[in-house]
């Protein structure tokens, strides 16, 4: 499925041509801002570097993410079945099996895969994508030398399949569709199903051959397309495509359309990709030079959510480390600047506060003794007030206990502290009277809480009695505060 919004620059570099496209927009309105194609056949490595650097000067590669579009000519693909439907298991099995489908060792290849779908309930078909790591690193090294930071390395058929699936509205169809993209030098044949590329083949002939050789070249191209379908059916990937799409509209393509219909009885439509994109002024001249820009345009459109990214792991790690190093350096610089600013702000605040304090001390030095005398009187007044308000509390408590303690009970100890806690200990002939006493005392306005801490059976004067302890919290308590202590210490 196409991304809702994109802004990418895609670069395709083959032995013959360099193609670049700068694409903006949404899935409903893809706009080609700039594009170019330049012949690089036979260039030395130094001249190739200069050509790439010169070609990309008119593209905002510093501010726009860049992807490298790798055509199927540099890729080996293989359809395999994986005995799992779990994503992590599929990934692990693909990593193990990749080396069996190429003469290179596992360390020499870079792999990716496209999930085609679940078959036989618990099997998954995937299109395995294998690239030579040395080839990828060579192109990435060239881009890095030219000052281009490549974010992703993409598999072109995946983007083409997604682009045409959206254009044709066949994302949910169950029949494959064949896409034939004839460029100047090469032809890409891609089979798609539900928006995914399930097979692809690179055919090394294109419009230049058709122009030069005419009918023989056309017949040769038809045979190559027929071989591709026979190979596709031989691998038992899916049913044959029910429809085929030609991606450009010119005299040669109409002749190929008629030949395919007549020779193979295929349903062939011409759906030019340029009819489904917006093109900025001045770009059409580049799109009309027989080169197909479908590979780089579709790669831009699919780049953000591409399933295959062939960026070598060591390059990804290196880029991650470099990015983290840059971010760490930026963070350290910003932190140092922030620290200086904070220290400066606090230093200024402390300076002005000290100056203000010195001025206050100087201005109010004469009033200090008078203030201290007033504070002393205030403390003494509070002590007297506390004493007057709490001096009868102990008598009130004893009176309250006297009124409520029944005759079957007597008290052995009463303890009161300055925090308003009263502990009552006593003996009761009847255990239930202790609970009754607790209930009665809870209703007294003198106490805000009553807690029966313990009750123990014992012998007293030859009788079975209950020894109890009740903790009461006074509603008002006399607190000997710090001010009182100061006065007491002074006295």
Secondary structure, DSSP 8 states (H G I E B T S, - for coil): ---SEEEEEEEEE-SSEEEEEEEEEETTEEEEEEEEEEE-TT--HHHHHHHHHHHGGGS-TTTSEEEEEE-GGGEEEEEEEES---HHHHHHHHHHHGGGGSSS-GGGEEEEEEEEEEETTTEEEEEEEEEEHHHHHHHHHHHHHTT--EEEEEEHHHHHHHHHHHHHT-TT-SS-EEEEEE-SS-EEEEEEETTEEEEEEEES--HHHHHHHTHHHHHHHHHHHHHHHHHHHHTT-SS--SEEEES--SHHHHHHHHHHHHHH---EEE--GGGGSEE-TT-HHHHTSS---HHHHHHHHHGGG-S-----HHHHHHHHHHHHHHHHHHHHHHHHHHHHHHHHHHHHHHHHHHHHHHHHHHHTGGGHHHHHHHHHHHHHHHHHHHHHHHTTHHHHHHHHHHHHS-TTEEEEEEEE-TTSEEEEEEEESSTHHHHHHHHHHHTSTTEEEEEEEEEEEEEETTEEEEEEEEEEEESS-----HHHHHHHHH-
